[in-house]
Amino acid sequence: MFFRHKVKNPVEQQIEMLINDLKLYLENNYKDLAIQSRKDAIMLVEESYRGGKISEKSYAKYKEILSEYTENMKGYNHQQFYHS
């Protein structure tokens, strides 16, 4: 996130922090933490939009980002590590 002219509201900063955590957890293969961060981010986006704390444009942007992560994380569970 380079130099932006508009300062983000605290809710958007919090959402982006969760998304950044999610990305970091995925890069480091921390699946449980990644799953929890994604759930937390989705919940915060939904609550913030319903509460009027983020715009429809921001809502759509975050929904798209999180749906991509959701798609990429399909099948993330411990079962894939315990094949016998």
Summary of the structure (lengths in Angstrom):
residues: 84
radius of gyration: 14.4
end to end distance: 43.7
largest distance: 54.2
contacts: 192
relative contact order: 0.14
helix: 70%
strand: 0%
